[in-house]
Amino acid sequence: MKFAALLLCVFGLLLGQEREGNFDIRFEPTAILQTEVAVPFKIDVKDDLRKPLAQAKVTLQIEMTDHSRVKVFPAPAISPGVYIAKPVFPVAGEWNVYVEVHRDNAMSARTIQFSVAD
């Protein structure tokens, strides 16, 4: 009986872990990158069958290349598979933009470096 309970606990822990989502994530700014303004980023997400991924939790994180000034922005859906985040870059320089997508215990992420002008 104790073995069965232990086996069920281990199985529950394995199911609770997040797995790779194999989501296709594409994103880009829809305005000129500059400081101190909200710059919209359009984020397109597709599942492994190349269909728009609806009802996902999407966030966009910015940080300078030295890993300072980290800030996370929500990216609400505007249509199935299309999300918008509006980060504000406080200073000019090289920035890493990291998008993370979660749905049904699956997660995928992508990072692209951008140069932000004054």
C-alpha positions in Angstrom: 0.0 0.0 0.0 2.8 2.4 0.9 4.5 1.6 -2.4 1.3 2.4 -4.4 1.0 5.8 -2.5 4.6 6.6 -3.3 4.1 5.7 -6.9 1.0 7.9 -7.2 3.0 10.8 -5.6 5.9 10.5 -8.0 3.4 10.2 -11.0 1.7 13.4 -9.8 4.9 15.3 -9.6 5.9 14.2 -13.1 2.6 15.4 -14.5 2.8 18.7 -12.7 6.1 19.6 -14.4 6.1 22.0 -17.3 7.2 20.6 -20.7 8.5 22.1 -23.9 5.6 23.5 -25.9 7.2 23.6 -29.3 5.4 26.8 -29.9 6.6 29.0 -32.9 7.1 32.5 -31.4 7.6 35.5 -33.7 7.7 39.1 -32.5 8.8 42.5 -33.5 8.1 46.2 -32.6 5.4 47.9 -34.5 6.9 51.4 -33.9 10.4 52.9 -33.8 12.3 51.7 -30.7 13.0 54.7 -28.5 13.2 55.5 -24.8 10.5 56.6 -22.4 7.5 55.6 -24.6 5.4 52.5 -24.7 6.6 50.6 -27.8 4.0 48.0 -29.0 5.4 44.6 -29.9 3.3 42.3 -31.9 3.7 38.6 -30.8 2.5 35.8 -33.1 2.4 32.4 -31.6 1.6 29.1 -33.3 1.3 25.6 -32.0 3.3 22.7 -33.3 0.7 22.2 -36.0 1.3 25.8 -37.2 -2.2 26.9 -36.0 -2.6 30.1 -34.0 -2.2 29.4 -30.3 -5.2 30.9 -28.5 -5.7 31.3 -24.7 -2.0 31.3 -23.8 -0.4 33.4 -21.1 2.2 35.5 -22.8 4.8 37.8 -21.2 7.5 40.0 -22.6 10.6 40.8 -20.6 13.2 43.4 -21.3 16.7 43.6 -19.8 19.9 45.2 -20.8 22.6 42.9 -22.1 24.4 43.1 -18.7 21.2 41.7 -17.2 20.3 44.9 -15.4 17.0 46.8 -15.6 14.8 43.7 -15.9 11.1 44.4 -16.3 8.2 42.1 -17.3 5.2 43.2 -19.3 1.9 41.3 -19.9 0.9 40.6 -23.5 -2.8 40.3 -23.8 -4.4 38.6 -26.8 -5.9 40.8 -29.5 -7.0 37.8 -31.7 -6.3 34.1 -31.6 -2.5 33.6 -31.6 -1.7 37.3 -31.7 -0.6 39.1 -28.5 0.5 42.7 -27.9 3.0 43.9 -25.2 4.0 47.5 -24.7 7.4 47.7 -22.9 9.0 51.0 -22.0 12.7 51.2 -22.4 14.1 53.6 -19.8 17.5 54.2 -21.4 19.1 53.8 -24.8 21.4 50.8 -25.5 21.4 47.1 -26.3 18.4 45.3 -24.9 17.4 41.6 -24.7 13.7 41.1 -25.4 12.5 37.7 -24.1 9.0 36.4 -24.8 7.6 33.5 -22.8 4.4 31.6 -23.7 2.6 29.2 -21.4 -0.4 27.0 -22.1 -1.6 23.7 -20.6 1.6 22.9 -18.7 3.7 23.6 -21.8 6.1 26.5 -22.2 8.3 28.0 -25.0 10.4 31.1 -25.1 12.5 33.2 -27.5 15.0 36.0 -27.0 16.0 38.6 -29.6 18.4 41.5 -29.0 17.4 45.0 -30.1 19.2 48.4 -30.1 17.2 51.2 -28.6 17.9 54.9 -29.5 17.2 58.0 -27.4 
